C-alpha cells in the first residue's frame, strides 16, 4: 500500500509539473506501481497474506472465547469468578459460625488439598 501511495503522489507531482518532476520520465513515475504489483504477487504466492489473515482471525476467536468465558464466570482469574468465589466463602463462613454444633466460632473450616482430591479420584476408562 505504501508503494501505491508513493506512486499516486508522484503522478500528482508530475501532472502539476512541480520542480524536477516536470522533466522526469513517466517510467520513473510508474516504478512504484510495478514494485507494488511484484510485492503483491510475492505475498500472495508465498502465502504470507493468508497466514496474516488466519493469525488475525485466530486472535479474534481467542479474544471472543475469553470474553464469553469471563461472562459465564468460568475463566480462571476472571473478575466475576473471583467475586463469586469471595461471596461463596463469605456465605460458607456465616453458615459455619451460625451452626451451634460447630466446634467454635474461631475455628477455621477444614481445607482439603488439591492433591488429596486427585488421589481419591478414580481414573476414567
N, C-alpha and C positions, 0 to 999 in steps of 0.2 A: 504494500500500500504506500509506503514512503516513496518508492520509485515512481509510482503513478502521480503522486502529488508534485514531486520534483519535475516530472515531465509536463504537467499542466502549467506549472509556474514558468518553465522555460518557453512554452508556447505563448503564454501571455506576454512575457518579456519580448519575445521575437516579434509578435504582432504589434506591440506598442513601440517597437524599434528603440528600446532603451539601451543606451551605452553600447558596449561591444556586441550585444546580441543582434543588433541591426545587420552587422556584417557576417555573423556566424551562419554556417551552413545548416540547412534543415535536417541533415543527417545527424548532427550533434544534438539537435532538439529531440530526435526520435530515439536516441540511445537509451534513455531511462525506460521507455516503454518496451523496448526489446529486452532489456535486463529484467523487467518485471515479468514478461512472458516466460523467460528462461527460469526465473525463480519459481513461478507457479508450476511449471512443468516438473521441475525437480521436486518441489514439496509434495505435489500430488503423486508423482511416480514413486517416491521413496516411502510414502505412507505417513509422512510427518504430520500433515494436516489431519488425517484420520485419527492418528494417535492423540493429537492435541484435543480434538473434539471428544474422543472417548474418555480422556482424562477429565475433561470439564464435566461431562455427563456423570461420571463416577463420583466426582466430588459433590455435585448437586444431590445425587442419590444418597450419599452418606450423610450429608447435612440434613436432608429431609427425614431420613430414618432417625437421626439423633433428635430432631425436633419432636417427632412423633413419640419416641421412647420417653423423652422428657415429659411430654404432655400426659402420658399414661402413668408416669411415676415409676417406670421400670429401669431407667438409666441409672447406673451406679454413679454416685457422686452428683446426681442431679439435685436441683434445689427442691423440687416437690418431694422427692423421695426422702431427702434429709428432714424436711419439715414434717412429713408423715411419720417418720421413724421417731422423731423427738416427741411428737404428740402421742404416739403409741406408748412410748416409755413413760411419759407423764401419767397417762391413764393407768398403766400397769402399776406404777408406784402408788397411786392413790388407792387402787384396789387392794394392794398388799398391806398398806398401812391401815385400811379400814377393816381388814379381816381380823376378828378377835382371836382366831386360832393361830395367827401368825406369832412367831417367837418373840418379836419385838418390833417397835417402830423403826429403830435404827438399824436393824439387820438388813443387810443388802440381799437382794434376790440372788439365787444361785446362777452363776453364769456357766454355760456349757461351752467348752472349747470346740472350735470347728473340727479339730482332729478327732474328738470323741464322737461327733455326729458322723463323720466319714467312716469311722471304724465300725459303727453299728449298722451302717447302711449295707444292704446285701447287693452284690453285683447283679446287674441286669444281663439277661441272656439274649 
